[in-house]
Amino acid sequence: MAYLFCSACEVQLAQLSTTERISPVPELLGTNQVPTSTEADDIKRCLSDVDSELQYLESIFSKLAARRDHLKSFADGHRALLSPARRIYPDLLSEIFARCSKGAPRKYPRKITTKIPDTFDPKQGPLLLTQICRSWRQTVIATPNIWSTIRFVLGPRSKVDLINLWLERSANCDLTIAVLEHPDSSTRADLGGLPCNEQALCILASQAHRWKSAFFFLCIGAPHWNALHGAKGKMVRLRHLTIRDPQDRGQKPIPTLFHGLTGLTSLTLSRHVFGEGLPKDGSTITHFRYEEQEGTRADCFVPIEQCLNIMRRLPNLESCLLECSMLALSEITNVTMVRLKDLKIEMAGIQARPPTPHPGVLWQALQLPNLTTLTIISSGHQVNPLPLDHEALSGLISRCPKLTSLCLSWYATEPQPLIECLRQASGVKYLKLGLYNATTFSQVLSCISQYTPSSRPLLPSLKEVHVSLLWYSYRWFPADDDFAAFAEMARRGLTNAHTHSDIASPEATLNCEPIDYAELEFQGHGVAETTLQHVLDKTRGLKSKDMDCRVVHHRNGNSTTFTVQVSRQ
């Protein structure tokens, strides 16, 4: 027999039987036999006792459950008093909040999906933090930086009150604003001239003196720009400006609203916006991006002549991204950018009809004596691909003596032309290659691996290399020779020092730097061999006392992306 006592006053609450119930007719259980009248009476008495005990347990269970809930609530309330979050000073909490997300990411055109979050989302960003507790709400409201980002999408509902709330709580902080057309192009015409949108834009324009970063995804020439006219001449803090026109036709100049900006350091334009109105001399812009229109056609990319015309207006550029095509090219004169350190060119890889000039005319025109990072990408096309023009590109690389980082990914590339380009990159320490051809892969990596004391190695300063295999065929998987070529390249400088130690002079041995990190990335598409175990078997030989090897894989639908990472110990 067991007894249940109250924990407070030690009064007995219940007397519970600890012995198991014994059936009066165990021989009948699990059979089809009919009990006799005596056995039936015994069964009824047993069931009566069981029902009585069940009723008794049910009567005390509700009391015990209520007591349990009370104690749990009591413990939770007091445990919260010991939470480390209560001991965080408001100033420190404010710093933490200032580094939180300013809102929820929203899907929009590909280029701006994650740049500006939805600041008015009640489930993320500032509004979420105000719903946690009273002290957090007070801290959030008293932290202006949290409210310094405003993303306004033109729509049928008024956002005036929310915009005023953000402007009030952000005090005098620098603002990041984004004004976007409605994502549904079929409803944009119906939203034109709505008073709620015009009023919201006028309110934003009245705070133009606080704009530090501004993003506009608006049809240039639309009536909405008139509501922003009050910002002209007031944008003294503006440093970063992005203008994208969602319409895919015509050429539009930068709105006059932004003419004469003197403090701008970063500018991003889309395909159908050209740089009329930018200052020709004394520009402060150091970072420039010319981005393609949404789409994959060659005419969605910015004509290279249009890109270069703007670059000539920006003599102080240090970083530049051009998503360009060779369309509408008449002639290229030399483009000298003395301050440019980082250049990325993503070129439409298919020739248009009539055939466009080859990229070689661009490579020959560029004069970039202080360039340190060069990225050239062309996804290409299996039909009528654009050639690389390796001789002109080799000349460009040789004219960049300070180049330390090189990324090349070009569809129509044979092994030898690519190797000739790499021969000019003797100072490159970081190399990234996107290869579309199995022969190119093995030959290029083997050439990087080759070392003889009598000849200068390819890329002698190389410390880090990333190779991505970009085959179009879904059935491709690296062969044993491919893994062997990668392994030989990853060991370069480690094995050479031992192999040639007896025959090479110290100076010859030092001509080739050991590679600190090598990475190979490829995809498998539903083929049985492309399993993780198979890749591990292929790369097991890469691990040694000198090198560490890891295989990372990521599954996405029917394809798996494998990354082999080799690092020097």
Phi, psi and omega in degrees: 000137179239151183237143179249123184246154174287134182287343183270309186247358177063025175280140180292126180263325184203155175240114187248138177280132180259354180273148179284145176290134178254127181293137176289342182225063183297333182289343181269343183295134179079011178240175177259013182287149179264126181293151174286173181297322179294316178296323179296320178296319178297320180295319181295318179296320179297316180294325178297317178295318180296316180298321179296317180293322177297316179298321180294315179297321178297324183292325181270343181296318181298322178293318179294320179296318178297319178295320178298314180297320179297314181294322179295316178296319179299316181293318180298318180297319180281329178294326178298332179294337181266003182298134177301333181298332180289339183265002178282128179294146180305324180296319178291320178299321178297321178295322178295314181298324182296339180261002176283165177300140180276000180167192183263136175295141181232137178286134181207194174309148191309323187288339187236020183301315188247002185290310183239114182285166176281097186289340183267008179288123182287349183261358177212162176077204186302320183295327177293316183295333180284352184259003186281303180200172185296317183292321177296319180299316180296319180293318180297314181296329182271007180248097187298326184301331182295332186258018188270002178244129181230122177245111184245119178254125179302132182199178184283344182258145182286135174246016185299314182296319179294318180296317178297322179296314179297318181293323180292314184284340178277358176053237182251023181293154170298141185252144166249117183239151175222129177239120188233144171295159175298136183297336179271106184297335182288340181258358183297321182296326181289340183269350182297129176079007178296131183303323183295322178289317180298319180295318179297318179293322177297321179295317178297319180297328180293342179253023183298335179293348179256353182295128172249321176231131182227133181234123181235121173244074187228147175292117181293132184097351179288158182300337182302328182296332179297325180291339180268000186298335180295348180277347185299132178081358183252353189276062185285337180264354188296124180241329184234124183228132175233129178231118177233133178256119183291343179284142185255036178213153176077165176243130182236140177282163173300132181307142181300342177308327186256008178290141174083012178293130186255340184254004185293131179244342183223131181225134176231128179234158176256176190311316189261019177242124178248166196272027176297131181108346175286145179295140182279330182230151175071023180293141177266000184288124179248344180231127183223137177229129174243106191256149179292161170284159178299128180141177182237356180291156180299325182282000171279342178275159183281129176303135187300326180297323177295321178297313185291327178299321178287320180302322180295336178278351186239075186291344183261016181300136174245334180220136185213135173239126178236118173258091198234170172228166178268017181292153172054037181263124178259309182200146176239121171267165183305137177242107182256119179237097188289326185269351186293126180246334185227116180233128176234124180239118173250111189250140174300123190270005180247135178285143177272172175247124002291162183306137180273160176299152180286157180298344182304327179294330176286314181301322182289330185279336186282128176237103189230077189292338184249016181293134178246335182229124180231127178234124180230120186228136170211113182293331174073186181206146182292337179253124176056054182288158179277129181286159181280330186058066190294330181295316178291322179293323176299321177296319178298314181297321180292336178275005180243077186293342181264008183294124179237347182226128184223131176232122179232127176214103187222132187293307186272073182229123174269164185300309188296316176301321179293320178297321179297322177295318182291334179297334180276352186260054186293337181265002184288129177254335180238125182231133174230125182238134170249113189246138182249000189228129183298321179295317179300319182301304186293321183290319181294313180294323177294323180292323177295327184284331187297138180210125171225144183299336185271348183234150180283128183288159174287133180053064186294339182265003188298130178241334184216133182221135176238128180236124177247129179265116190245043180298142174283331182291127180284351184262003185281143173213137184304135178277174180301321180296327179294314177297323180294319179295320178294317180297318180297319179294317181297331181273358184303135180092330176275308180286327182298322182297326179278320186295321187252016185295332184273338188244348185255147174285158178303324181294321180293321180297323182283354180295340185239117179282142173293144178277123182280328185211133177226140183224135177237125182237134178205170182239149170240139186239084171068015179269139187300325183291336184275057174258161181300318181298323180295317179294320178299320178297320182291332186253005184300327182288352181282343184270130180205185179292338180267338187226147173247142183229133176230149175239120179249135179227148181223123183267132178219098183067234181271356182248153178231130177264123179252138176231117177264119184245120181241126180231148179283135181288000000 
